[in-house]
Amino acid sequence: MTPTRTLLPLLLLTAVAAAQQTGSDPRDVQDPRDVPDPRDAHDPRGQPQTHFEDLEGRELYEALWKAGDTLRLAQAFEQDGWQILPYIDSHCEGWMALLEQSADQTPDGQRRLAEMQAKGRKLAAVADQALGDTRFAVYVDNFYGWDPEQRRQFREGQKLFGQGAQLASEAETPQQLLNALTPLQQSLERSRPLGDTWGQSMALALIGRIQRENVLKPEARATLAEALRLGREIRDLSSVWDALALLYEMAMLELDHDVAKEALQEQYLIALDMGDDKTGEMITRQLVSLDSLMGG
């Protein structure tokens, strides 16, 4: 499943090769100009170097993966924590698309599937270790573990979410928004037993908005709280941000300033993580205004 999301540095491996001797006397060696360069092909001294500082996002992750630089990849994931979900999920989706093309029926296809799985699992493990508050490993393990029927349910859930999202975007009144609830709830019913965290968080965030627009306050609060819980597990920026914004609006309308402040503070921390100074400043102004309302 895929909606939206913005954000390093360096260790290089070197190998030193000794000059080849032609006899027992250490002085009895060929002129090094007469023999091929003995350095390993992966020795960065003999190869054009990738300037990682010029890269960002997917290009940076792929370059670091190709270089085998897990340390810097972890650093990149740590800085880009709210942006890496689509990257990790793309490996799951790519694996499934290949499987749906019957790649498992040939030795070469089986090899490619195994390689994609191994890469997806490793990326998830690196992300979990770097961030400390995510469950990407659980996410990809669930994905790779589905049987054909479960994969079919996953595709159905995607289709139903798309239908619900389109109906919601076309709705002109809160009442019309209710038309989107059926496909969204059906999508949720498909994603829950699969452990499809992203599918659930997206559906819940949108359902919560529809409930809020139709003044179903207790239902909306419960739905948005669940969207937040699941969205945080995989750093689903869109669902988490939208749920916090809705909870803030509801709390302000009900003069529940403590809940409103909690939502704003979490949004501020996300903006800080992403290096989004403009949004951070805007939220800071909201917090100052809220503190004055609270008599702080």
N, C-alpha and C positions, 0 to 999 in steps of 0.2 A: 504494500500500500504506500502511496506517496503524496503528501502535500509539501510544505515550504520551509525555508530557513536561512550568521555571517562570520571564519577566522582560522615551521618554526624551526627550527635550529638543529648538534652536529658532532658526529664522531665518524671517522673514516677508518676502515681496516687497511693495514698495509702488510705486505709480505716481503721479506728481504731474501734474495737468492744469492748464494755464494758462487764465486767464479769456479768454473770447472777446471780441474787439474788434469794434465795429461800424463804425469809421472809421479813417482814418490817424492821427488825433490820439489818442495813448495815453490821454488823459483821457476820450475819447468812448466810454465803455463802458456797457453796460446795468447796471442795479442787479442784483447777483448774486442777490438775492432773487426776481427776476422770471424767472430762467432755470432749467432743470433742473440738478440736480447733475451737473457734467461729469465726475466721477470715474469711472474704469473700474469695471465691476461687480466686478472681482476685487480692487479696492483694499480692503485689510482695514479701513481706517478707516470704510468705509461699510457693512460687513457684520458680522453676529454672528460672534464669534471662537470657534474651537474651542479648548478648554482641553486641550491634549495631555497635560498632566501628570495629568489625571484618567483617561486611557485607558491600556490596556496590551494586550499581545499583538496578536491579529488586529485588534481595533478601532483600536489605535494605528497599526499598519502601514497599514491602509486609509485612515485619516484623513490620514496623512502623504503617502500616494500621491496621494490626491485633491487635496491642497494643492500637489502638485508639489515637496514639500520632501525632495529626495533626500538632502541632507546629514544631516538629522535621522533619516531612514529608515535610513541607514547606521549612525548612532549607535545606533539601537534594535536593529538586527540584531547589532551588535557586542556589546551587553549581553545579548541574548537568544540568543546563538549556538547553544545546545543546545536551543532550543525552536522554531526557525523552519522546520525540515524539513517538518512537517505543513502549514504555511502555504504554502510554495513548492510542495509536491507537490499541494496542493488545486487549484492553477491548472492543473497538468498533467491531473489527474483530471477537472476540470470541462470542460476542452477536449476530452478524449477522450469524455466522456459526451455532449457536444453533437454531436460527430462521429458517434457511434453512433446518434444520432437523425436522421441524414442532413441535418445543417445545411449541409453543403457543397453541397447541391443548390439552394440559393436564394441570391440576391445578399446578402440581409440576413444569412443564416447564415454565408456566407463572410466577410462583414465582421466579424461577432462572433468567428469563429474566429481571424481574423488579429489582432484586438485582444487576444484572450486570449493568443495566442502571444507577441505583442510584450510584453505585461505580464509574462508568466512569464519571458521571457528577460531583461528588464530587472531584475526582482527578483533573479534568480539572479546577474546581474553585480554588482549592488550588494552582495549578500551576500558573494560571493567577494572583492570588493575590501575590504569592511569586516573580514572575518574573516582573510583571508590564508592560511588552511589548508584551505579547502573547495573542492569541485569541483561546485558547484551548476549552473554553466553547462553543464558536460559532461552532467550528469544530465538537465537539461531538454532540451538539444539532442537527446540520444538519444531521449527520450520523444516529442518532436514529429516526429522523423524516421522513426518506424516506419511500415511499410506495413500494409495490412489484415491480412495473415497474422501479422505480428509483434504487432499489437495483440491478435489472437486468442490468441496464445501468452501474452501478458502477463496476459490475463484468466484463462487456464487456470492460470497460475502462482499468481495470487491465490487462486483456488479451492482449489488443492492445498495451499497454505500454511495456509489456514483449516482444512482437514480435518486436517492434521498437528497444528496447534496444539490443536484440540479433542481429538484422541486423546491428546495429551500431557497436557492438563489433566485428563482423565478417568482416566489411568493411576494405579494404586495401588501398583505395584511397578516397579523398574527394568526387569524383563523385559517388562512391559506397555508401558513407554515405547518399546520397540523397534518396536512396531506403528506408531508415528508416523514412523519413519524413511523408509519408502517414499514417502508423499506429500510429505514435506519434501524428499527428494532429487530427486523429480520436479519439484517447484517450483523447486529450484535449477537443474535442467537447462533449465528454460524461461527463467529470469531471466538466466543467465550470458551467452548469446549476444546478448541484448537490451541488455546494459550496464545492467540495472536494479539499480543499486547497493543501494537500500533492500531490494528483494526478496531479494537475496543475503545482505546482512548479517543480516536477521531470520532467514532459514532457517538460516544457518550458526550463529548464536548458539544456536538451539534444538537443532540437531543436536549441537553441542558439549556441551550440557547432557546430552542423552541418552547420548552416548558416555561422559561423565564418570560418570554414574550407573551405567553398566554396566562401569565400571572399564576402559575402553578408553583408557588414559592417553595414549599417543603420538598416537592419532587425535584425541582431544579437544583436546590442546594445539595441534595443527596447524590444526584447524577453528576454534578460538577465536581463534588468531592471525590467520587470514584474516577472521573476522568483525570483529575490531578494526580491521584495515587498511581495510576497506571502510566500516565504520561511522564511522571518523574523517573520511573524505572528505566526508561529508554531515552530520556531527554527529548521527548516529543514537543518541540518548541511551540508549534501552532496550538496544540490542544491545551498545553499548560498555560500558555499566555492568554488564550481566549477564556479559559475557565476562570483564571484569576481576575480578568477584566470584568466578567459577568458577576462574580462574587463581590467585587468591589462596588459595582453599580447597585446591586441589590442591598448591600449593607448600608450604603449611603442613603438610599431611599428609606430604609428602616431606622436610620440614625444609629446603627450599630457600628460605631466608629472604631472599636477595637478590631473587629473582623475586617473592616475596610483597610485599616492600617496594616494588618498582617498581609493582606493581598498585595498592597502597594510595596511593602518591604521585600516580598519575594520577587516581584517584578523588577525592583531595583537591583537585586542581586543577580538576576538573569542578565539585565542590561550591562552590569559591571563585568560579568563573565565574558560577554560578547564584545566588550570594548566599545559599546554603543554610548558614547558620551552624551549625545543629543537626547536620547531617550532617558538616560540616567538623570540629566538635568531637569527634564520635564517632570519625572516622577519625584525628584527631590522637592520641586516647587509644590507638588500635590501634597507631599508629606508635611511640609511646613504649614501649608494652609490647613491641613487636617489637624495638626497639633494645636493650632490656634483655636479651632473649633472645640477641641477637647480641653481647652484651657491650659495647654502645656506651655 
